[in-house]
Amino acid sequence: MKRRSFLTNAAKTMLALASPAPAMVGDSCITTAKIDCCSLANNHILDWSEGGLIETLETLERVEVKAVGAGRDLDEASAPGILEIGRNGRVIVFAFGSATSGIPHDWAASGNRPGVNFLEDLSDSAIQRIRLQVRAVKRPGDVVIASVHWGSNWGYHIPAAQKSFAHKLLDDAGIDIVHGHSSHHPKGDEIEVLN
């Protein structure tokens, strides 16, 4: 049985012109929100496989949003987002994902595989690696943020190892702000204001 279209060619053309492409709709949502940087280090970034990650990266590039914490390879996944804030400095964002939030180890980016900037552990050697990354880019006047996707989704307890690692990021690695996330609700523990 042959299918029949009930729309004339003129009507089809008008419909196509009136309906923005899905990518354009998504782009306008992102640009309207005025997002400057997006952390992709999380336990859902590869839900739609590597193709979904690449599409996300391409969308963010198209709308000029810095993507951090995941990439086409380890170099891109571990690269910071650098946001100029005038003559007085920059905001630099590093993003990491931990297995404690449900990110599988095999989602870690490698030299030739897309994935997450995976935080293997909360060790002193991890602090030293991050310190070297920060030192390579931080200048006077810069504010450096570590965005870490870690911990359970529910409950209010923050493990001592995460608190200790956060303090070491601040005290030893040159990080100015630690933004921990994964929980499906606010779970604050400390706010330290330095003048």
Backbone hydrogen bonds, N-H to C=O, Kabsch-Sander energy under -0.5 kcal/mol:
donor,donor_aa,acceptor,acceptor_aa,energy
12,K,8,T,-2.5
13,T,9,N,-2.3
14,M,10,A,-2.2
15,L,11,A,-2.5
16,A,12,K,-2.5
17,L,13,T,-2.2
18,A,14,M,-2.0
19,S,15,L,-1.4
24,M,21,A,-0.6
25,V,21,A,-1.8
26,G,22,P,-2.4
27,D,23,A,-2.7
28,S,24,M,-2.2
29,C,25,V,-1.8
30,I,26,G,-2.1
31,T,27,D,-2.8
32,T,28,S,-2.4
33,A,29,C,-1.5
34,K,31,T,-0.9
35,I,30,I,-1.2
38,C,66,K,-3.2
40,L,38,C,-0.5
40,L,68,V,-3.6
42,N,40,L,-1.4
45,I,42,N,-0.6
47,D,44,H,-2.1
49,S,46,L,-2.1
52,G,48,W,-1.4
53,L,49,S,-1.6
54,I,50,E,-2.8
55,E,51,G,-2.4
56,T,52,G,-2.1
57,L,53,L,-2.7
58,E,54,I,-2.7
59,T,55,E,-2.3
60,L,56,T,-2.5
61,E,57,L,-2.4
62,R,58,E,-2.4
63,V,59,T,-1.6
64,E,61,E,-1.4
65,V,60,L,-3.0
66,K,36,D,-2.5
68,V,38,C,-2.3
69,G,77,A,-1.0
71,G,115,G,-2.3
74,L,110,S,-2.7
77,A,73,D,-2.6
78,S,74,L,-2.3
79,A,75,D,-0.7
79,A,76,E,-0.5
81,G,93,V,-2.7
82,I,80,P,-0.6
83,L,81,G,-0.6
83,L,91,V,-3.2
84,E,82,I,-0.6
85,I,86,G,-0.5
85,I,89,G,-1.9
89,G,86,G,-0.8
91,V,83,L,-2.7
92,I,90,R,-0.5
92,I,143,V,-2.9
93,V,81,G,-2.8
94,F,92,I,-0.5
94,F,145,I,-2.8
96,F,147,S,-2.7
97,G,117,N,-2.2
98,S,149,H,-2.7
99,A,119,L,-0.6
101,S,98,S,-1.8
102,G,99,A,-2.0
103,I,98,S,-1.0
107,W,104,P,-1.9
108,A,105,H,-1.7
109,A,116,V,-2.8
110,S,113,R,-2.1
115,G,71,G,-2.2
116,V,107,W,-2.9
117,N,69,G,-2.8
118,F,116,V,-1.7
119,L,97,G,-3.6
120,E,118,F,-1.0
127,I,123,S,-1.7
128,Q,124,D,-2.3
129,R,125,S,-2.1
130,I,126,A,-2.2
131,R,127,I,-2.7
132,L,128,Q,-2.1
133,Q,129,R,-1.8
134,V,130,I,-2.7
135,R,131,R,-2.8
136,A,132,L,-1.5
137,V,133,Q,-0.6
137,V,134,V,-1.5
138,K,134,V,-3.0
142,D,139,R,-2.2
143,V,90,R,-2.7
145,I,92,I,-3.3
145,I,143,V,-0.5
146,A,177,I,-2.9
147,S,94,F,-3.1
147,S,145,I,-0.6
148,V,146,A,-0.7
148,V,179,H,-2.4
149,H,96,F,-2.8
149,H,147,S,-0.5
150,W,148,V,-0.9
150,W,181,H,-1.8
162,Q,159,P,-0.6
163,K,159,P,-1.9
164,S,160,A,-2.7
165,F,161,A,-2.3
166,A,162,Q,-2.5
167,H,163,K,-2.2
168,K,164,S,-2.2
169,L,165,F,-2.3
170,L,166,A,-1.8
171,D,167,H,-3.2
172,D,168,K,-2.8
173,A,168,K,-1.3
173,A,169,L,-0.6
175,I,169,L,-2.0
176,D,144,V,-2.7
177,I,144,V,-1.9
179,H,146,A,-3.1
179,H,177,I,-0.6
180,G,178,V,-0.7
181,H,148,V,-2.6
184,H,153,N,-2.7
193,V,191,I,-0.5
194,L,192,E,-0.6
